[in-house]
Amino acid sequence: MGVVIKTENLSKLYKIGRREPYGALRDVISEGIKKIFKKNSGIHQEKYIWALKDVSFEVKEGEIVGIIGRNGAGKTTLLKILSRITYPTEGKAVLKGKVGSMLEVGIGFHPELTGRENIYLYGTILGMKKKEIDKKFDEIVDFSGLSQFIDTPVKYYSSGMYVRLAFATAAHLQTDILLIDEVLAVGDVGFQRKCFQKMEEVRKEERTILVVSHNMEAILRFCSRAILIDKGKIIKDGNTKEVVEEYLKYFSEIHNFREWSFDEAPGSEFAKLKSVKIKDKNGNQKNSFDSREPIFVEVEYWIIKPKNIYVSIVLQNQMGVIVFIASESSSYFGRAYKILEPGLYRAVCEIPPDLLADGNYILRVVLVEMKKDSYPLFHADVHNAVGFQVFVPLAPDSPRMDYPGGYPGVVWPKFKWETYQVDKNIFA
């Protein structure tokens, strides 16, 4: 089989604090005008960052390749370049065939057009005739689960809705190459199951796929090859299992606290994260916990303008599997919406003892605004914010007791059991 994706010394330079234009005509014109009136003072290294640097690889027709790495490693930037959403500063990328992109920024949907109109627009861009798109339309809408919103402009879609429609559209229409960015983490369990099933179908069709994911189980399941990227460079390229093992070593570098100055803090004009810390019951910061002790997640954040904002955390194990999602708000279950006044706030979540399995864990921390009759809005979203380790000892009061062998399961809760005889004369 021939090579269908080839990159040579692919590099992308970003100016820190500058919004990356996505190639719209108005962006190109405005950037040109700015350059005319701006003196050329040269590039100051401290104001720029290489999101990608000298990335070279080839992908053959029919290969499924996983792109893995920590948040900010350059994975999404790579897919944006391959999707022609942005362009490289140096180097080049050559793709042969029709390309379908399922990125967090969508697949090129026009925000003013409805979901229905965007499906037909996307199919037309791929060179399909209207009759061909008609045959796939109902299947796409049914898969996305967005039938009641299909005639709504996509600018009103939440990011989750946007990506659901992107996955359904690109996966069902005629493409030779699929570029997938974290789509398998979108939606509820039912939608994720449909994504996995569709991925199986696509694999049998021998289409070429590049998939970015933090879910190592998905990478191991679908990909025969993986590429590990860190700080914009390829660290390892080869057998999926070996590359995943290399990636998991990076967990040892994750710390039990994260703190930002106000100017550098992730957030919005309404709220910013100040710090995230992992502590024990005595208030001490720790990296490692006995499974029989509670773990405390402490999040401090600034409210800048009055807003209905809450803290949510997502706990993942080292394979990228979501263990649980927790929020200080129970708004979805009837709690009144509360507007927070400007100030510094602290939220503490207690993870109970006798719950987590052996292993390493990372936390994603989100400042989220709950909206009535609408989807929540993220004001800050930090992946891999902090991490910690849990060990389950061989002890009578631990879930594994004195069993030294392998112990499966995402969680190892300690259940209460009661056994008693109901009839002693049954065999009399």
N, C-alpha and C positions, 0 to 999 in steps of 0.2 A: 504494500500500500504506500502511496506517495505522501509527501509532506504537505499538510494543508495549513499549518500555522508555523511561521518562522519569525523569530525576533533576533535582531542583531544589535548588541550594545544599546539596548533600549534604556533611555534615561529621561527623567522628568524632574524639572526644577520648579519649585513653588516659592513664591514670595510669601513669607509669613504674614498672616493677617489680611491677605488679599483674597477676595473671592475669585475662584477660577471661572473664567467665562466658558460657556459651553458651545461656542461656535455659532451662535445666532448672529444674523447680519447686523443687528443693532449693536451687538457687543464688539464685533470686528470694526465697525465704523467708529464707535466711541473710543476704542483703544487706539486706533490710528490717529485720531484727533489729539488725544492726550500725548502721544509720542511726538507729534509735531511741535507742541508748545512746551515740552519738557526737555530740559537740558540733560544731556547724557553724562551722568556722573560716575558711570561704571557700576559693576555689581559689588555690593558690600556683602561679604560672605555671611556675616552674622544675621542678615535679614533674609536669607534664602535657605532652603532645605531641599536636598535631593530626595524626593519621594521614591524614585527608582534610579538605580545607577548600574549601567553596563549589564543589563539583563539579556541573556541570550539563551534560547532553547528552541527546539523543534517539536512539533506534535504531528503524528501521522494520522491519516484518515482512520476513523473508527476508534481511536484511543479515547479513554476517559481519564483525565488528569486532574488530580486534586491540587489546589493551590492553598497552602496553609501558612500560618504565621500569626504572631501576636497582633493585637489591634494597633493600627498605624504602621504596619510593616511595609505596606505598599501594594497589597493584594488588590484592593479595589481600584487603585490608580492603574494597575496593569490592565484590568478588565475594561476600564474606561477608555484606555488607549486602543485596545483591541476592538472595542465597540465603536470607535471613532467619535466618542463623546468629547474627548480631549485629545490633544496631539503631543507627541514626544518632543522634548527639548533637543535630544540627540538620539541617533540611532533610527532604526526603522522596524516596522512590523508588516509582514505580508500574510494575508489570509486568502485562501482560495475557496470560493463558494459563498452561498447565502448565509449570513450571520444573524442569529437570533440572540438578543441580550436580555437577561433577566436580572437587572441590577436594582439596588435599593433606590436609585434615582429613576427607575422605570426603563422603558425600552424605546424612548423617543416619543412618547405620547405627547400630543399637543394639549396643554392644560385647558384651553377654551373649548375643545371638542369633547363630546360625550364618550363614554366607554364604547358604545356601539360604533361611533364614527372613527374612533381610534383603532379599533380592530380592523376595519376596512382599510384605513389609511396604511396601517402596518403591513397588511397583506399586499396592498398595491405596491408598496416600496419593495417588497420581496419579489415582485413580478407576477403575482397571482391575479387571475381574472376574478371578476365579481362572483361568477357562478361557483368557482372553486372555494371562495371564502364563504359563500352562502352555505355550502355543505358542511363547513366546520363551525359555523357561527353558534348554533345551539349547543354544541358540545363544549365550546370555549366558555360560554356563559354559565352553563351548568357546572362545569369544573370549578370556575372561579367562585361560585356561590353568590354572585353579585347581580342577580336578575333584576332586583328591585331598584338598583342604582345604575343600570346599564345605559339609561338615557339621561344621566346626570353628568355634567362636565367633570372631567377627572381632577380639575383643580380643587374640587370639594372632597375628593377622596382622602382618607387617611393614608399614611405610608403603607400600612398593612394591606389595605384594599388595592392600592396602586400596584404593589408587587404581586398580589394574588392574580390580578388581571394580566399583569406582565407575564407571569409564569404560564398561565392558561393560554395566552395568545401565542407566545413564542414556541411553546412545546407542541401545540397542535397544528401550527402552520408549517409550510414547507421551508425548512432550514437545513443547511448542511453542517453548520457549526453552532453549538449552543454555549453561551457564556453565562454562568449562573453565579450570583453573589448572594450568599446567605438566605436564599429563598426557602431552603428547607427548614429554616427556623421561624418562618412566618405562619401565623394563623394558629388555629386550634389543632388538637390531636387528629381530628378527622381530616382536615385539609392537609396536614403533613403526611398522613398515610396515603392520601391520593397523590401527593408529590412523589413519594417513594415508588408507588405503583407506576406512575407515568415515567419516572426515571428508568425503571426496569424495561418498559416498552421501548423507550428511546434507545437504550443500550442494545436491544435486540435489532433495532433498525440500523445499527452500526454508524450512527451519526457521531461526529466528533464533539466531545464535551470538555469544557474547562469549568470546574466548580470550585468556588471559594466557600469554605465553611469552617466554623469552630467546632463542629460536631465530628469528632474523630471516628465515631462508629459509622457515620454516613460515609466518610472518606474511605475507611477500610472496606466498607460494603460495596461501594460502587467503583472505586478507582483502582486500576492496576498499577498506576504510577502516581507519584506525588512530588511536588516541588515546594520546598520550605524557603520562605522569604523572610528576611529580617533586616530592618533598617535599609530597605530598598535594594538589597542584594540577594542573590540566590545562595543559600547556605548549603542545601543538599537537594539533589534531583535523582530519583531512582525508585526502587521498590517501595510501595506504599507503606508496608509495615516498618521498614527501616527508617523511612523519613518521619513517620509519626512518632516513633521512639525518640528520634532526635528532637522533635518538637516538644515532647513531654519533658525533656530535660530543662527546658526554659522555665518550668514552673518553680524550680528552686530559686529563681531570681525574683519572684514576686514577694513583696513585702507586706507586713501586717498593718501598714498605715500609709496614707496618702494625704498630702496637704498642699493647698494652693494659696498664693497671695490673691488679693481681690482682683487685681488687673489680669492675672493669668488664669483665674478660675473658670472652669467650664460652666456655661449657663447662658442666660439671656438678659435682657434689660429688666426683667422682673425677678429673677432668682439666680443664684450662683452657688455651686458647691464650695465649701470651705475645707472640709476634711472628712476622711473615712478612716476609722480605726477598728481593729479587732482586739477585744479585751476579754479577760477572764472575770470571774465574779467579784474579784477584789479590785477591779479597775486597772489591772496591769496589762500592758500590751503583750501579746504572745503570738508565736508562730505555730505552736504545736499544742494540741489538746487531747486529753484522754476522752474517749467517747462518753464516759460517764459524767462529765462535767458540762455545764452550760457554756455557750459561746455568745458573746455580746458584740453586736455590730453597732458602732456609734457613728452617726452621720451628722455633721454640722453644716448648716447652709444659711446663706443670707437671703432674706426677702427684701428686695429693693423697692418694689411697688406693690401695693395690696393685690394679692392674688390667692386663688384657691389651689394651693400647691401642697403636694404630699411627697414623701419619700417611698420609693419602691426598690426592692433588691431582688436580683436574680442570682441564685446560687447554682454554679455548674461544677461538675467533677472534672477530673483531668482529661476525660474523653470528650468533653464538650457537651455532655448530657445535662439537661436542666433538671436539677434535683427538686427545686421549688421556686416559686415566686411569692414574695411577701410584700405587703404594703402597710404603712401606718394608717392608711385610710380604709374604712370598710364602706366607702361611699356607694359601691355597687350593690350593697346589701341593705340600703335604707338609711345610712347615716347622713345627717344634714350636711350640706356643703358649707365649709367654713373658710372665710376669707382671712388670711394671715396679714397682719400689719407689718410694715417694714421693721427689720431687726435681725438679730442673729438667733437661729433656732438649732436645737439639738434633738435628734430622734434616735432612740435606742431600741434595737430589736434583739430579743433573747431567743437564741436557737436552743431548744431544750436538750437535755442530755439523752443518751440512749436513742439517738435518731440516725446519725450519719455513719456511713461505712468507712472502713479504712481508706486512706488516700488523701490526695491533694485537692483543694477546692479554690475556686476563684469567684469573686463577686462582681457583678455588674450593678452599678448604682444609678438610679434615675430620679430626677426631680420632675414630677408629672403633675399637670393641671387636669383635674377632672372636669369635664364639660357635660352639662345636662343635655340629654338627647343627642349626644355626639361622641366621637371617639376622643380619648385622652390626648393631650398635647404634651410632648416632652420638651422641657426647658434645659435639661442637662442629661446626658446619657454617656456614662463612662464605663466601657468594657474593661475587664481585667483590672478593676480599681485596686483591690487588695486580695490577698490570698492567705490560706492557712492550711495546716495539716491536721488530720484526725487519725488517731491510732486506737484500735479496739484491742484491749489486753486479753490475755487468757486468764479469765477470772470467773468465779462462780456467779458474780453479779453483772457480768457483761453479756451481750447478746450471743456471743460465740462460746461462752462458758470456757470449757477446757478443750474445745475442738481446734486442733492446730492446722487443719487442712484448708483448702480453698473455700471461700465463702461468697457465693454470688449475691447479687442484689445491688440496686442503686442506693437504697437505705437499709439500715440494720436496726429497726426499732425494737425496743424491748417490750413485748406484749405481756399482758396479764393472762395467765392460764389458770383454769380450775378443772380438775379431773376428779370424778367421784363415781362410785358404783351405783348403778340404778336398779340392778336386780341380781342378788347373789344366788338365787335359786334357779336361774335359767337353764343350767345344765344338770340340775339335780335329778 
